[in-house]
Amino acid sequence: MAEAKTGGDRIAVQNRRARHEYHVLDTWEAGIVLQGTEVKSLRDGKANLQDSFARLDHRGELWLHNLHISPYEMGNRFNHDPLRPRKLLMHRNELRRLVGQVEQKGLTLVPLDLHFSNGLAKVNLALVRGKQLHDKRETLKERADQRDVERAYKNRDD
């Protein structure tokens, strides 16, 4: 995975398909509870956010499901289950605000990326609504048009 350094943050894994598949309505940053070998695998970029999502349980806790973090090669018997649900840490007032929004029909929480901020693992969560096929085509067309404009601007004669 590509590593990007921006202001002390190091992106370990990105969910590139999330912005293509969904309309992003709002974003939050949350801490994530990991075991020792999970942190080492994540630092190596050996994780997959492809089908992962976050869900609130009956006790008001936020959990991240279907995040695949590969077992650490040197971890032997201390390795973890790659697909176990992982608890997310947010302030109580942020969770309360989030509960009302997630309960709306058609909205879900999807991780956009996993990164390290000052040595701590964090996840950027997005409240999203699924795109229709015509929305995806429209987005691709806008991107292609923007590329053409930039290319024409770059190659123009001064």
Secondary structure, DSSP 8 states (H G I E B T S, - for coil): ---EEETTEEEEEE-HHHHHHEEEEEEEEEEE---HHHHHHHHTT-EE-TT-EEEE-TTS-EEEES-EE---TT-GGG---TT--EEEE--HHHHHHHHHHHTSTTEEEEEEEEEEETTEEEEEEEEEEE--HHHHHHHHHHHHHHHHHHHHHHH---
